[in-house]
Amino acid sequence: MGAYNCPPMHRTIIERRLNDAHQRLVRARSELAVLDEQLVVVNEMADDTRLRALVAETPVAAKEHDEASRQASAMQRTRQGLVEQIAELERRQDDLLERLAIGPG
């Protein structure tokens, strides 16, 4: 087994899983960055339609605000799910790294 806590074959499997977790983590972080940029725009639109609805006081303006607000809320939920996924992938990556850690001998 050498200086590692696991046999070579088990080590290879862990390394593959670690590589997979890392790739998924990179993609999820990239998706989060894009989503954050989109969320800024959607939130600005929701704020803008809210102001228009207040000023115009028409059913159409109120409907536009409701739609924009729903879209912003949906994107926020998507973002929260992505943040949770990233946290889980980070935990998995840490766990796999621990398994590869050099043991006492």
C-alpha positions in Angstrom: 0.0 0.0 0.0 2.9 2.4 0.4 2.5 5.7 2.2 -1.2 6.1 1.3 -4.2 4.9 3.2 -5.7 3.0 0.3 -4.5 0.3 -2.1 -3.5 1.4 -5.6 -6.7 0.2 -7.3 -8.9 1.9 -4.8 -6.7 5.0 -5.1 -7.3 5.1 -8.9 -11.1 5.0 -8.4 -10.9 7.8 -5.8 -8.8 9.9 -8.2 -11.3 9.4 -11.0 -14.1 10.4 -8.6 -12.1 13.4 -7.4 -11.5 14.5 -11.0 -15.2 14.1 -11.8 -16.2 16.1 -8.7 -13.7 18.8 -9.6 -15.0 19.1 -13.2 -18.6 19.3 -11.9 -17.6 22.0 -9.4 -15.9 24.1 -12.1 -19.0 23.9 -14.3 -21.3 24.7 -11.4 -19.2 27.7 -10.4 -19.2 28.9 -14.0 -23.0 28.5 -14.2 -23.3 30.5 -10.9 -21.3 33.3 -12.3 -23.5 33.5 -15.4 -26.7 33.2 -13.4 -25.5 36.0 -11.0 -25.0 38.3 -14.0 -28.5 37.4 -15.4 -30.0 37.9 -12.0 -28.7 41.5 -11.8 -30.5 42.3 -15.0 -33.7 40.5 -14.0 -33.8 42.2 -10.6 -33.3 45.6 -12.3 -36.2 44.8 -14.7 -38.4 43.8 -11.7 -37.6 47.0 -9.9 -38.3 49.0 -13.1 -41.6 47.3 -13.7 -42.6 47.9 -10.0 -42.0 51.6 -10.4 -43.9 51.7 -13.7 -46.8 49.8 -12.0 -46.9 52.3 -9.2 -46.8 55.3 -11.5 -49.2 54.0 -14.2 -51.6 52.2 -11.8 -52.9 50.1 -14.8 -53.7 46.4 -14.9 -51.2 45.9 -17.7 -48.4 47.5 -15.7 -49.3 45.5 -12.6 -49.2 42.3 -14.7 -45.8 43.1 -16.1 -44.5 43.7 -12.6 -46.0 40.4 -11.4 -44.3 38.5 -14.3 -41.0 40.2 -13.8 -41.2 39.6 -10.0 -42.0 35.9 -10.6 -39.1 35.5 -13.0 -36.7 37.1 -10.5 -38.0 34.8 -7.7 -37.6 31.7 -9.9 -34.0 32.7 -10.8 -33.2 33.3 -7.1 -34.5 29.8 -6.3 -32.4 28.4 -9.1 -29.4 30.3 -7.7 -30.0 28.9 -4.2 -30.1 25.3 -5.6 -26.8 25.9 -7.5 -25.2 27.3 -4.3 -26.3 24.2 -2.4 -25.0 21.9 -5.2 -21.6 23.7 -5.1 -21.4 23.2 -1.3 -22.2 19.5 -1.7 -19.5 19.1 -4.4 -17.0 20.9 -2.2 -17.8 18.5 0.7 -17.5 15.6 -1.7 -14.2 16.9 -3.0 -12.9 17.4 0.6 -14.0 13.8 1.5 -12.2 12.3 -1.5 -9.1 14.4 -0.8 -9.1 13.1 2.8 -9.2 9.5 1.5 -6.1 10.2 -0.6 -4.3 11.9 2.3 -1.0 10.4 3.3 -1.4 8.2 6.4 0.8 7.7 9.4 2.7 4.9 7.6 
